[in-house]
Amino acid sequence: MSALHELSVAALAKKLKAKEVSAVEAAQHFLARSAAHAGLGAYLATNEEATLAQARAADQRIASGDAAPLVGVPIAHKDIFVTKDFPSTAGSKMLEGYRSPFDATVVRKLAEAGTVTLGKLNCDEFAMGSSNENSAYGPVKNPWDTRRIPGGSSGGSAVAVAAGLAPAATGTDTGGSIRQPASFCGITGIKPTYGRASRYGMIAYASSLDQAGPMARSAEDCALLLSAICGPDPDRDSTSLDVPAEDFTQALGGSLEGLRIGVPKEFLAEGVSADVRSAIEAALAQYEKLGAKRVEVSLPRTELAIPVYYIIAPAEASSNLSRFDGVKFGHRAGQYGDLLDMYKKSRAEGFGLEVQRRIMVGTYVLSHGYYDAYYLQAQKIRRMIADDFQQAFKQCDVIVGPAAPTVAWKLGEHGNDPLADYLADIFTLPGSLAGLPGMCIPAGFGEGSMPVGLQLIGNYFQEGRLLNAAHRFQQATDFHLRRPEGF
Ligand code: GLN
């Protein structure tokens, strides 16, 4: 019999319903594992009392015959979602000790679905980063090789799932933060179409890009969670779309016969390391075996996604983070002179270096005289990038390629070179700028026996098609079942 942390969400839910294990026992199992592997740095906060209270309530729901699919399943949340029962820091000193009076919509919906919250997961400060090294609370270690980064910004979420410290977790993706850490940690993650999940209570980074999604071992598990996460939230998030929630598990199982898989030539160009390329080629061959047809497409502005994103995201961040001034929100300096001095000291002490860099870039590109030259230009190219995808989708049903050009790099390897991080985002940024749904699934191993992820991008509202394509691949392969040694 497999240990509880080796079960999928679907299998664990079944065991809970059959009363072979109680929600309290499941929660305790994962809390104990999380404590035993605290050295990975995945969790920022747990609250056993709150977790067990939720677990007891779930056991009552099960006892009364509640058949909802996720009742009693323990999950953990990226610390970018605000939560009543746990501190919410966004990985920043600015919010150290902050307690929200309410739960984010995504957290609330998952709780209503019966999940039990294990705790809050480490992430890059305000979700800005690709390695989790920007967290004010220390880096997270990749369980496949603890000398390596887990990816970011949802690094804690990816590690919690990969190391069996939670069956599933929430993440957020602004420019790749679900897909890239999923790729680096050998798990599955999906970011839905922009607007499908409510951003209410998600501490804002770049509002026109931020989107929540699940991270788990398999596409089937992601489908279960995504069904609970999506849905309109008109009173609380004006960008949430009026598209009803779906049961995404209904999309699983369809044949891939004739599915046109588009491979953008820019996604396999130079710059992609040989190990990643060969894993992706093998995955594509697997898809052909499953009946899919490979077609070459082009996303000619792929490279431009980097400067465009690193103008638009910091611009929005500079505006979003202005609320953290030591008065309205956030850390207040202990010693200061006048009001301006208090703002300056509070923000200099509360924000880490990368966040400060982005606030400066964002303020610059929005300022008079530079707005037209940078921000407006970037907005125009953003639209062209979205149009390029629509051209590509005339020739294919799903776009496929790597999630990142390499496997996870070593902790500290990019040192003080933020550009090295930015460049590694090249394959996730275009889909984000276009607001498209994207996912990442384990597709093999590369340098240092590290996981390689395959990215799948769909047209708007094609989450079901993506999940099915991922699910069929996972029925034919076992990469998503492999576990790092010792976990
Ligand atoms: N790595 C990107 C950044 O640093 C994306 C982060 C994200 O998706 N939250 O902004």
Boltz pocket constraint, residues with backbone or C-beta under 6 A from the ligand:
constraints:
  - pocket:
      binder: B
      contacts: [[A, 126], [A, 127], [A, 128], [A, 129], [A, 130], [A, 152], [A, 153], [A, 172], [A, 173], [A, 174], [A, 175], [A, 176], [A, 177], [A, 178], [A, 205], [A, 313], [A, 421], [A, 425]]
      max_distance: 6.0
